[in-house]
Amino acid sequence: MKNVYAVKLGNLYYQGKDFNLTNSYGYKMTDNLNNAILSESFDDMKKRAEKIGGKVYKINLEEVK
């Protein structure tokens, strides 16, 4: 299986951007890795992590039979 990467900030994982009524945005976070955004690109996730102050973590996926 391929490795993927996730951005983590404290105990939360990056889930996406959240837009509000003032046309600005914040970052949506989740405590469940299943709801987080995963990417095969380390560089893309590193850029996101730098924006929100988090760190990139490598996730090893295993196929369950």
Distance bins in CASP14 RR format, pairs under 12 A and 6 or more apart:
PFRMAT RR
TARGET T0000
AUTHOR 0000-0000-0000
RMODE 2
METHOD distances of the structure
MODEL  1
1 40 0 0 0 0 0 1 0 0 0 0 0
1 59 0 0 0 0 0 1 0 0 0 0 0
1 60 1 0 0 1 0 0 0 0 0 0 0
1 61 1 0 1 0 0 0 0 0 0 0 0
1 62 1 0 0 1 0 0 0 0 0 0 0
1 63 1 0 1 0 0 0 0 0 0 0 0
1 64 0 0 0 0 0 1 0 0 0 0 0
2 38 0 0 0 0 0 1 0 0 0 0 0
2 39 0 0 0 0 0 1 0 0 0 0 0
2 40 1 0 1 0 0 0 0 0 0 0 0
2 41 0 0 0 0 0 1 0 0 0 0 0
2 42 0 0 0 0 0 1 0 0 0 0 0
2 58 0 0 0 0 0 1 0 0 0 0 0
2 59 0 0 0 0 1 0 0 0 0 0 0
2 60 0 0 0 0 1 0 0 0 0 0 0
2 61 1 0 0 1 0 0 0 0 0 0 0
2 62 0 0 0 0 0 1 0 0 0 0 0
2 63 0 0 0 0 0 1 0 0 0 0 0
3 38 0 0 0 0 1 0 0 0 0 0 0
3 39 0 0 0 0 0 1 0 0 0 0 0
3 40 1 0 0 1 0 0 0 0 0 0 0
3 41 0 0 0 0 0 1 0 0 0 0 0
3 42 0 0 0 0 1 0 0 0 0 0 0
3 45 0 0 0 0 0 1 0 0 0 0 0
3 56 0 0 0 0 0 1 0 0 0 0 0
3 57 0 0 0 0 0 1 0 0 0 0 0
3 58 1 0 1 0 0 0 0 0 0 0 0
3 59 1 0 0 1 0 0 0 0 0 0 0
3 60 1 0 1 0 0 0 0 0 0 0 0
3 61 1 0 0 1 0 0 0 0 0 0 0
3 62 0 0 0 0 0 1 0 0 0 0 0
4 13 0 0 0 0 0 1 0 0 0 0 0
4 33 0 0 0 0 0 1 0 0 0 0 0
4 36 0 0 0 0 1 0 0 0 0 0 0
4 37 0 0 0 0 1 0 0 0 0 0 0
4 38 1 0 1 0 0 0 0 0 0 0 0
4 39 1 0 0 1 0 0 0 0 0 0 0
4 40 1 0 1 0 0 0 0 0 0 0 0
4 41 0 0 0 0 1 0 0 0 0 0 0
4 42 0 0 0 0 1 0 0 0 0 0 0
4 44 0 0 0 0 0 1 0 0 0 0 0
4 45 0 0 0 0 1 0 0 0 0 0 0
4 56 0 0 0 0 0 1 0 0 0 0 0
4 57 0 0 0 0 1 0 0 0 0 0 0
4 58 1 0 0 1 0 0 0 0 0 0 0
4 59 1 0 1 0 0 0 0 0 0 0 0
4 60 0 0 0 0 1 0 0 0 0 0 0
4 61 1 0 0 1 0 0 0 0 0 0 0
4 62 0 0 0 0 0 1 0 0 0 0 0
5 13 0 0 0 0 0 1 0 0 0 0 0
5 14 0 0 0 0 0 1 0 0 0 0 0
5 33 0 0 0 0 0 1 0 0 0 0 0
5 36 0 0 0 0 0 1 0 0 0 0 0
5 37 0 0 0 0 1 0 0 0 0 0 0
5 38 1 0 0 1 0 0 0 0 0 0 0
5 39 1 0 1 0 0 0 0 0 0 0 0
5 40 1 0 0 1 0 0 0 0 0 0 0
5 41 1 0 0 1 0 0 0 0 0 0 0
5 42 1 0 1 0 0 0 0 0 0 0 0
5 43 0 0 0 0 1 0 0 0 0 0 0
5 44 0 0 0 0 1 0 0 0 0 0 0
5 45 1 0 1 0 0 0 0 0 0 0 0
5 46 0 0 0 0 1 0 0 0 0 0 0
5 47 0 0 0 0 0 1 0 0 0 0 0
5 48 0 0 0 0 1 0 0 0 0 0 0
5 49 0 0 0 0 1 0 0 0 0 0 0
5 55 0 0 0 0 0 1 0 0 0 0 0
5 56 1 0 1 0 0 0 0 0 0 0 0
5 57 1 0 0 1 0 0 0 0 0 0 0
5 58 1 0 1 0 0 0 0 0 0 0 0
5 59 1 0 0 1 0 0 0 0 0 0 0
5 60 0 0 0 0 0 1 0 0 0 0 0
5 61 0 0 0 0 0 1 0 0 0 0 0
6 12 0 0 0 0 0 1 0 0 0 0 0
6 13 1 0 1 0 0 0 0 0 0 0 0
6 14 1 0 0 1 0 0 0 0 0 0 0
6 15 0 0 0 0 1 0 0 0 0 0 0
6 16 0 0 0 0 0 1 0 0 0 0 0
6 29 0 0 0 0 0 1 0 0 0 0 0
6 30 0 0 0 0 0 1 0 0 0 0 0
6 32 0 0 0 0 0 1 0 0 0 0 0
6 33 1 0 0 1 0 0 0 0 0 0 0
6 34 0 0 0 0 0 1 0 0 0 0 0
6 35 0 0 0 0 0 1 0 0 0 0 0
6 36 1 0 1 0 0 0 0 0 0 0 0
6 37 1 0 0 1 0 0 0 0 0 0 0
6 38 1 0 1 0 0 0 0 0 0 0 0
6 39 1 0 0 1 0 0 0 0 0 0 0
6 40 0 0 0 0 0 1 0 0 0 0 0
6 41 0 0 0 0 0 1 0 0 0 0 0
6 42 0 0 0 0 0 1 0 0 0 0 0
6 44 0 0 0 0 0 1 0 0 0 0 0
6 45 1 0 0 1 0 0 0 0 0 0 0
6 46 0 0 0 0 0 1 0 0 0 0 0
6 48 0 0 0 0 1 0 0 0 0 0 0
6 49 0 0 0 0 1 0 0 0 0 0 0
6 54 0 0 0 0 0 1 0 0 0 0 0
6 55 0 0 0 0 1 0 0 0 0 0 0
6 56 1 0 0 1 0 0 0 0 0 0 0
6 57 1 0 1 0 0 0 0 0 0 0 0
6 58 0 0 0 0 1 0 0 0 0 0 0
6 59 1 0 1 0 0 0 0 0 0 0 0
6 60 0 0 0 0 0 1 0 0 0 0 0
6 61 0 0 0 0 0 1 0 0 0 0 0
7 13 1 0 0 1 0 0 0 0 0 0 0
7 14 1 1 0 0 0 0 0 0 0 0 0
7 15 0 0 0 0 1 0 0 0 0 0 0
7 16 0 0 0 0 1 0 0 0 0 0 0
7 27 0 0 0 0 1 0 0 0 0 0 0
7 28 0 0 0 0 0 1 0 0 0 0 0
7 29 0 0 0 0 1 0 0 0 0 0 0
7 30 0 0 0 0 0 1 0 0 0 0 0
7 33 0 0 0 0 0 1 0 0 0 0 0
7 36 1 0 0 1 0 0 0 0 0 0 0
7 37 1 0 0 1 0 0 0 0 0 0 0
7 38 0 0 0 0 1 0 0 0 0 0 0
7 39 0 0 0 0 1 0 0 0 0 0 0
7 41 0 0 0 0 0 1 0 0 0 0 0
7 42 0 0 0 0 0 1 0 0 0 0 0
7 44 0 0 0 0 1 0 0 0 0 0 0
7 45 1 0 1 0 0 0 0 0 0 0 0
7 46 0 0 0 0 1 0 0 0 0 0 0
7 47 0 0 0 0 1 0 0 0 0 0 0
7 48 1 0 1 0 0 0 0 0 0 0 0
7 49 1 0 1 0 0 0 0 0 0 0 0
7 50 0 0 0 0 1 0 0 0 0 0 0
7 51 0 0 0 0 1 0 0 0 0 0 0
7 52 1 0 0 1 0 0 0 0 0 0 0
7 53 0 0 0 0 1 0 0 0 0 0 0
7 54 1 0 1 0 0 0 0 0 0 0 0
7 55 1 0 0 1 0 0 0 0 0 0 0
7 56 1 0 1 0 0 0 0 0 0 0 0
7 57 1 0 0 1 0 0 0 0 0 0 0
7 58 0 0 0 0 0 1 0 0 0 0 0
7 59 0 0 0 0 0 1 0 0 0 0 0
8 14 1 0 0 1 0 0 0 0 0 0 0
8 15 0 0 0 0 0 1 0 0 0 0 0
8 29 0 0 0 0 1 0 0 0 0 0 0
8 30 0 0 0 0 0 1 0 0 0 0 0
8 31 0 0 0 0 0 1 0 0 0 0 0
8 33 0 0 0 0 1 0 0 0 0 0 0
8 36 0 0 0 0 1 0 0 0 0 0 0
8 37 0 0 0 0 0 1 0 0 0 0 0
8 38 0 0 0 0 0 1 0 0 0 0 0
8 45 0 0 0 0 0 1 0 0 0 0 0
8 48 0 0 0 0 0 1 0 0 0 0 0
8 49 0 0 0 0 1 0 0 0 0 0 0
8 52 0 0 0 0 1 0 0 0 0 0 0
8 53 0 0 0 0 0 1 0 0 0 0 0
8 54 1 0 0 1 0 0 0 0 0 0 0
8 55 1 0 1 0 0 0 0 0 0 0 0
8 56 1 0 0 1 0 0 0 0 0 0 0
8 57 1 0 1 0 0 0 0 0 0 0 0
8 58 0 0 0 0 0 1 0 0 0 0 0
8 59 0 0 0 0 0 1 0 0 0 0 0
9 15 0 0 0 0 0 1 0 0 0 0 0
9 16 0 0 0 0 0 1 0 0 0 0 0
9 27 0 0 0 0 1 0 0 0 0 0 0
9 28 0 0 0 0 0 1 0 0 0 0 0
9 29 1 0 0 1 0 0 0 0 0 0 0
9 30 0 0 0 0 0 1 0 0 0 0 0
9 31 0 0 0 0 0 1 0 0 0 0 0
9 36 0 0 0 0 0 1 0 0 0 0 0
9 48 0 0 0 0 0 1 0 0 0 0 0
9 49 0 0 0 0 1 0 0 0 0 0 0
9 50 0 0 0 0 0 1 0 0 0 0 0
9 51 0 0 0 0 0 1 0 0 0 0 0
9 52 1 0 1 0 0 0 0 0 0 0 0
9 53 1 0 0 1 0 0 0 0 0 0 0
9 54 1 0 1 0 0 0 0 0 0 0 0
9 55 1 0 0 1 0 0 0 0 0 0 0
9 56 0 0 0 0 0 1 0 0 0 0 0
9 57 0 0 0 0 0 1 0 0 0 0 0
10 29 0 0 0 0 1 0 0 0 0 0 0
10 31 0 0 0 0 1 0 0 0 0 0 0
10 49 0 0 0 0 0 1 0 0 0 0 0
10 52 0 0 0 0 0 1 0 0 0 0 0
10 53 0 0 0 0 1 0 0 0 0 0 0
10 54 1 0 0 1 0 0 0 0 0 0 0
10 55 0 0 0 0 1 0 0 0 0 0 0
10 57 0 0 0 0 0 1 0 0 0 0 0
11 29 0 0 0 0 1 0 0 0 0 0 0
11 30 0 0 0 0 0 1 0 0 0 0 0
11 31 1 0 0 1 0 0 0 0 0 0 0
11 32 0 0 0 0 0 1 0 0 0 0 0
11 33 0 0 0 0 0 1 0 0 0 0 0
11 36 0 0 0 0 0 1 0 0 0 0 0
11 54 0 0 0 0 0 1 0 0 0 0 0
12 27 0 0 0 0 1 0 0 0 0 0 0
12 28 0 0 0 0 1 0 0 0 0 0 0
12 29 1 1 0 0 0 0 0 0 0 0 0
12 30 1 0 0 1 0 0 0 0 0 0 0
12 31 1 0 1 0 0 0 0 0 0 0 0
12 32 0 0 0 0 1 0 0 0 0 0 0
12 33 0 0 0 0 0 1 0 0 0 0 0
12 35 0 0 0 0 0 1 0 0 0 0 0
12 36 0 0 0 0 1 0 0 0 0 0 0
12 52 0 0 0 0 1 0 0 0 0 0 0
12 53 0 0 0 0 0 1 0 0 0 0 0
12 54 0 0 0 0 1 0 0 0 0 0 0
12 55 0 0 0 0 0 1 0 0 0 0 0
13 27 0 0 0 0 0 1 0 0 0 0 0
13 28 0 0 0 0 0 1 0 0 0 0 0
13 29 1 0 0 1 0 0 0 0 0 0 0
13 30 1 0 1 0 0 0 0 0 0 0 0
13 31 1 0 0 1 0 0 0 0 0 0 0
13 32 1 0 0 1 0 0 0 0 0 0 0
13 33 1 0 1 0 0 0 0 0 0 0 0
13 34 0 0 0 0 1 0 0 0 0 0 0
13 35 1 0 0 1 0 0 0 0 0 0 0
13 36 1 1 0 0 0 0 0 0 0 0 0
13 37 1 0 0 1 0 0 0 0 0 0 0
13 38 0 0 0 0 1 0 0 0 0 0 0
13 39 0 0 0 0 0 1 0 0 0 0 0
13 45 0 0 0 0 0 1 0 0 0 0 0
13 48 0 0 0 0 0 1 0 0 0 0 0
13 49 0 0 0 0 0 1 0 0 0 0 0
13 52 0 0 0 0 0 1 0 0 0 0 0
13 54 0 0 0 0 0 1 0 0 0 0 0
13 55 0 0 0 0 0 1 0 0 0 0 0
13 56 0 0 0 0 0 1 0 0 0 0 0
13 57 0 0 0 0 1 0 0 0 0 0 0
13 59 0 0 0 0 1 0 0 0 0 0 0
14 26 0 0 0 0 0 1 0 0 0 0 0
14 27 1 0 0 1 0 0 0 0 0 0 0
14 28 1 0 0 1 0 0 0 0 0 0 0
14 29 1 0 0 1 0 0 0 0 0 0 0
14 30 0 0 0 0 1 0 0 0 0 0 0
14 31 0 0 0 0 0 1 0 0 0 0 0
14 33 0 0 0 0 0 1 0 0 0 0 0
14 35 0 0 0 0 0 1 0 0 0 0 0
14 36 1 0 0 1 0 0 0 0 0 0 0
14 37 1 0 1 0 0 0 0 0 0 0 0
14 38 0 0 0 0 1 0 0 0 0 0 0
14 39 0 0 0 0 1 0 0 0 0 0 0
14 44 0 0 0 0 0 1 0 0 0 0 0
14 45 0 0 0 0 1 0 0 0 0 0 0
14 46 0 0 0 0 0 1 0 0 0 0 0
14 47 0 0 0 0 0 1 0 0 0 0 0
14 48 1 0 0 1 0 0 0 0 0 0 0
14 49 1 0 0 1 0 0 0 0 0 0 0
14 50 0 0 0 0 0 1 0 0 0 0 0
14 51 0 0 0 0 1 0 0 0 0 0 0
14 52 1 0 0 1 0 0 0 0 0 0 0
14 53 0 0 0 0 0 1 0 0 0 0 0
14 54 0 0 0 0 1 0 0 0 0 0 0
14 55 0 0 0 0 0 1 0 0 0 0 0
14 56 0 0 0 0 1 0 0 0 0 0 0
14 57 0 0 0 0 0 1 0 0 0 0 0
15 26 0 0 0 0 0 1 0 0 0 0 0
15 27 0 0 0 0 1 0 0 0 0 0 0
15 28 1 0 1 0 0 0 0 0 0 0 0
15 29 1 0 1 0 0 0 0 0 0 0 0
15 30 1 0 1 0 0 0 0 0 0 0 0
15 31 0 0 0 0 1 0 0 0 0 0 0
15 32 0 0 0 0 1 0 0 0 0 0 0
15 33 0 0 0 0 0 1 0 0 0 0 0
15 34 0 0 0 0 0 1 0 0 0 0 0
15 35 1 0 1 0 0 0 0 0 0 0 0
15 36 1 0 1 0 0 0 0 0 0 0 0
15 37 1 0 0 1 0 0 0 0 0 0 0
15 38 0 0 0 0 0 1 0 0 0 0 0
15 48 0 0 0 0 0 1 0 0 0 0 0
15 52 0 0 0 0 0 1 0 0 0 0 0
16 25 0 0 0 0 1 0 0 0 0 0 0
16 26 0 0 0 0 1 0 0 0 0 0 0
16 27 1 0 0 1 0 0 0 0 0 0 0
16 28 1 0 1 0 0 0 0 0 0 0 0
16 29 0 0 0 0 1 0 0 0 0 0 0
16 30 0 0 0 0 1 0 0 0 0 0 0
16 35 0 0 0 0 1 0 0 0 0 0 0
16 36 0 0 0 0 1 0 0 0 0 0 0
16 37 1 0 1 0 0 0 0 0 0 0 0
16 38 0 0 0 0 0 1 0 0 0 0 0
16 39 0 0 0 0 0 1 0 0 0 0 0
16 48 0 0 0 0 1 0 0 0 0 0 0
16 51 0 0 0 0 0 1 0 0 0 0 0
16 52 0 0 0 0 1 0 0 0 0 0 0
17 24 0 0 0 0 0 1 0 0 0 0 0
17 25 1 0 1 0 0 0 0 0 0 0 0
17 26 1 0 0 1 0 0 0 0 0 0 0
17 27 1 0 0 1 0 0 0 0 0 0 0
17 28 1 0 0 1 0 0 0 0 0 0 0
17 29 0 0 0 0 0 1 0 0 0 0 0
17 37 0 0 0 0 0 1 0 0 0 0 0
17 48 0 0 0 0 1 0 0 0 0 0 0
17 51 0 0 0 0 0 1 0 0 0 0 0
17 52 0 0 0 0 0 1 0 0 0 0 0
18 24 0 0 0 0 1 0 0 0 0 0 0
18 25 1 0 0 1 0 0 0 0 0 0 0
18 26 1 0 1 0 0 0 0 0 0 0 0
18 27 1 0 0 1 0 0 0 0 0 0 0
18 28 1 0 1 0 0 0 0 0 0 0 0
18 29 0 0 0 0 1 0 0 0 0 0 0
18 30 0 0 0 0 0 1 0 0 0 0 0
18 52 0 0 0 0 0 1 0 0 0 0 0
19 25 1 0 1 0 0 0 0 0 0 0 0
19 26 1 0 0 1 0 0 0 0 0 0 0
19 27 0 0 0 0 0 1 0 0 0 0 0
19 28 0 0 0 0 1 0 0 0 0 0 0
20 26 1 0 0 1 0 0 0 0 0 0 0
20 27 0 0 0 0 0 1 0 0 0 0 0
20 28 0 0 0 0 0 1 0 0 0 0 0
25 51 0 0 0 0 0 1 0 0 0 0 0
25 52 0 0 0 0 0 1 0 0 0 0 0
26 51 0 0 0 0 0 1 0 0 0 0 0
26 52 0 0 0 0 1 0 0 0 0 0 0
27 36 0 0 0 0 0 1 0 0 0 0 0
27 37 0 0 0 0 0 1 0 0 0 0 0
27 48 0 0 0 0 1 0 0 0 0 0 0
27 49 0 0 0 0 0 1 0 0 0 0 0
27 51 0 0 0 0 1 0 0 0 0 0 0
27 52 1 0 1 0 0 0 0 0 0 0 0
27 53 0 0 0 0 1 0 0 0 0 0 0
27 54 0 0 0 0 1 0 0 0 0 0 0
28 35 0 0 0 0 1 0 0 0 0 0 0
28 36 0 0 0 0 0 1 0 0 0 0 0
28 37 0 0 0 0 1 0 0 0 0 0 0
28 52 0 0 0 0 0 1 0 0 0 0 0
29 35 0 0 0 0 1 0 0 0 0 0 0
29 36 0 0 0 0 1 0 0 0 0 0 0
29 37 0 0 0 0 0 1 0 0 0 0 0
29 48 0 0 0 0 0 1 0 0 0 0 0
29 52 0 0 0 0 1 0 0 0 0 0 0
29 53 0 0 0 0 0 1 0 0 0 0 0
29 54 0 0 0 0 0 1 0 0 0 0 0
30 36 1 0 1 0 0 0 0 0 0 0 0
30 37 0 0 0 0 1 0 0 0 0 0 0
30 38 0 0 0 0 0 1 0 0 0 0 0
33 57 0 0 0 0 1 0 0 0 0 0 0
33 59 1 0 0 1 0 0 0 0 0 0 0
33 61 0 0 0 0 0 1 0 0 0 0 0
34 59 0 0 0 0 0 1 0 0 0 0 0
36 45 0 0 0 0 0 1 0 0 0 0 0
36 48 0 0 0 0 0 1 0 0 0 0 0
36 56 0 0 0 0 0 1 0 0 0 0 0
36 57 0 0 0 0 1 0 0 0 0 0 0
36 59 0 0 0 0 1 0 0 0 0 0 0
37 44 0 0 0 0 1 0 0 0 0 0 0
37 45 0 0 0 0 1 0 0 0 0 0 0
37 48 0 0 0 0 1 0 0 0 0 0 0
37 49 0 0 0 0 0 1 0 0 0 0 0
37 52 0 0 0 0 0 1 0 0 0 0 0
37 56 0 0 0 0 0 1 0 0 0 0 0
37 59 0 0 0 0 0 1 0 0 0 0 0
38 44 0 0 0 0 0 1 0 0 0 0 0
38 45 0 0 0 0 1 0 0 0 0 0 0
38 48 0 0 0 0 0 1 0 0 0 0 0
38 56 0 0 0 0 0 1 0 0 0 0 0
38 57 0 0 0 0 0 1 0 0 0 0 0
38 58 0 0 0 0 0 1 0 0 0 0 0
38 59 1 0 0 1 0 0 0 0 0 0 0
38 60 0 0 0 0 0 1 0 0 0 0 0
38 61 0 0 0 0 1 0 0 0 0 0 0
39 45 1 0 1 0 0 0 0 0 0 0 0
39 46 0 0 0 0 0 1 0 0 0 0 0
39 47 0 0 0 0 0 1 0 0 0 0 0
39 48 0 0 0 0 1 0 0 0 0 0 0
39 49 0 0 0 0 0 1 0 0 0 0 0
39 56 0 0 0 0 1 0 0 0 0 0 0
39 57 0 0 0 0 0 1 0 0 0 0 0
39 58 0 0 0 0 0 1 0 0 0 0 0
39 59 0 0 0 0 1 0 0 0 0 0 0
40 58 0 0 0 0 0 1 0 0 0 0 0
40 59 0 0 0 0 0 1 0 0 0 0 0
40 61 0 0 0 0 0 1 0 0 0 0 0
41 47 0 0 0 0 1 0 0 0 0 0 0
41 48 0 0 0 0 0 1 0 0 0 0 0
41 56 0 0 0 0 0 1 0 0 0 0 0
42 48 0 0 0 0 0 1 0 0 0 0 0
42 49 0 0 0 0 0 1 0 0 0 0 0
42 55 0 0 0 0 0 1 0 0 0 0 0
42 56 1 0 0 1 0 0 0 0 0 0 0
42 57 0 0 0 0 0 1 0 0 0 0 0
42 58 1 0 0 1 0 0 0 0 0 0 0
42 59 0 0 0 0 0 1 0 0 0 0 0
43 49 0 0 0 0 0 1 0 0 0 0 0
43 50 0 0 0 0 0 1 0 0 0 0 0
43 56 0 0 0 0 1 0 0 0 0 0 0
44 50 0 0 0 0 0 1 0 0 0 0 0
44 51 0 0 0 0 0 1 0 0 0 0 0
44 56 0 0 0 0 1 0 0 0 0 0 0
45 51 0 0 0 0 0 1 0 0 0 0 0
45 52 0 0 0 0 0 1 0 0 0 0 0
45 54 0 0 0 0 0 1 0 0 0 0 0
45 55 0 0 0 0 1 0 0 0 0 0 0
45 56 1 0 1 0 0 0 0 0 0 0 0
45 57 0 0 0 0 1 0 0 0 0 0 0
45 58 0 0 0 0 1 0 0 0 0 0 0
45 59 0 0 0 0 0 1 0 0 0 0 0
46 52 0 0 0 0 0 1 0 0 0 0 0
46 53 0 0 0 0 0 1 0 0 0 0 0
46 54 0 0 0 0 1 0 0 0 0 0 0
46 55 0 0 0 0 1 0 0 0 0 0 0
46 56 1 0 1 0 0 0 0 0 0 0 0
46 57 0 0 0 0 0 1 0 0 0 0 0
46 58 0 0 0 0 0 1 0 0 0 0 0
47 53 0 0 0 0 0 1 0 0 0 0 0
47 54 0 0 0 0 0 1 0 0 0 0 0
47 56 0 0 0 0 1 0 0 0 0 0 0
48 54 0 0 0 0 1 0 0 0 0 0 0
48 55 0 0 0 0 0 1 0 0 0 0 0
48 56 0 0 0 0 1 0 0 0 0 0 0
49 55 1 0 1 0 0 0 0 0 0 0 0
49 56 1 0 1 0 0 0 0 0 0 0 0
49 57 0 0 0 0 1 0 0 0 0 0 0
50 56 0 0 0 0 1 0 0 0 0 0 0
END
